Amino acid sequence: MKQPARATPAEIQSALTALPHWELRSASIFRRFKFSDFRQAFTFMTSVALAAEKLDHHPDWRNVYNTVEIELMTHDAQGLTRLDFELARLIEAAACAVPE
């Protein structure tokens, strides 16, 4: 499967407009999620894992109790591609769907 092209600075800024909670780092985007407890964090991570597997694009992430930190980049492109922004949108939807 052909890897998507690396995003241009204009494409990155445009995509981040729709993802206001994501922070641009040098070659990646980052977001921290905080839930009320570990159960909610794990429910979220499970949902993200299933979405990432379908997309065949996987996050770099870290979980400590109720906090999940996610960093996205396309390693083969050594930067951001459309896959990162597509996964970020799916991650946002997963966070909104976590039951209270």
C-alpha positions in Angstrom: 0.0 0.0 0.0 1.4 3.4 -1.0 2.1 5.7 1.9 0.3 9.1 1.9 2.4 12.2 1.2 3.7 14.3 4.0 1.3 17.2 4.7 2.4 20.7 3.8 2.4 23.5 6.4 -0.8 24.9 4.9 -2.5 21.5 5.1 -1.4 21.1 8.7 -2.7 24.4 9.8 -6.0 23.8 8.0 -6.4 20.4 9.6 -5.6 21.8 13.1 -8.3 24.4 12.7 -10.8 21.5 13.0 -8.8 19.9 15.9 -8.3 22.9 18.3 -7.3 20.7 21.3 -4.3 19.2 19.4 -0.9 20.7 19.8 1.5 20.9 16.9 5.0 19.6 17.8 8.0 19.5 15.4 6.8 16.5 13.3 3.7 15.3 15.2 0.5 16.4 16.9 -0.2 15.8 20.6 -3.2 15.7 22.9 -3.8 14.9 26.5 -7.1 13.4 27.6 -8.2 13.3 31.2 -11.1 11.1 32.3 -12.8 10.6 35.7 -11.2 7.3 36.3 -9.2 4.4 34.8 -12.3 2.6 33.6 -13.2 5.6 31.4 -9.6 5.9 30.1 -9.4 2.2 29.3 -12.8 2.3 27.5 -11.5 5.2 25.4 -8.2 3.5 24.6 -10.1 0.3 23.5 -12.2 2.4 21.2 -9.2 4.2 19.8 -7.3 0.9 19.3 -10.2 -0.6 17.2 -10.4 2.6 15.1 -6.6 2.6 14.6 -6.6 -1.0 13.6 -9.2 -0.4 10.9 -7.3 2.6 9.6 -4.0 0.6 9.9 -2.4 3.7 11.6 -1.5 3.4 15.2 -0.9 6.1 17.9 2.1 6.5 20.2 0.4 6.8 23.5 0.8 6.7 27.3 -1.7 5.9 30.0 -1.4 6.7 33.7 -4.6 6.0 35.7 -7.2 8.5 34.2 -4.9 10.3 31.8 -4.1 9.3 28.2 -1.5 11.1 26.2 -1.5 10.6 22.4 1.1 11.6 19.8 0.4 11.1 16.2 2.9 11.1 13.2 3.5 8.9 10.2 6.8 7.3 10.9 7.4 6.3 7.2 6.9 9.9 6.1 8.9 11.3 9.1 6.1 13.7 9.7 2.4 14.3 9.5 0.1 12.9 6.8 -3.7 12.8 6.2 -3.7 9.5 8.2 -2.7 11.4 11.4 -5.5 13.9 11.0 -8.0 11.2 10.1 -7.0 9.3 13.2 -7.2 12.4 15.4 -10.8 13.0 14.3 -11.6 9.4 15.2 -9.9 9.9 18.5 -12.0 13.0 19.2 -15.2 11.1 18.4 -14.1 8.2 20.7 -13.5 10.7 23.6 -17.0 12.2 23.1 -18.5 8.7 23.2 -17.0 7.6 26.5 -20.0 6.9 28.9 -20.0 8.9 32.2 
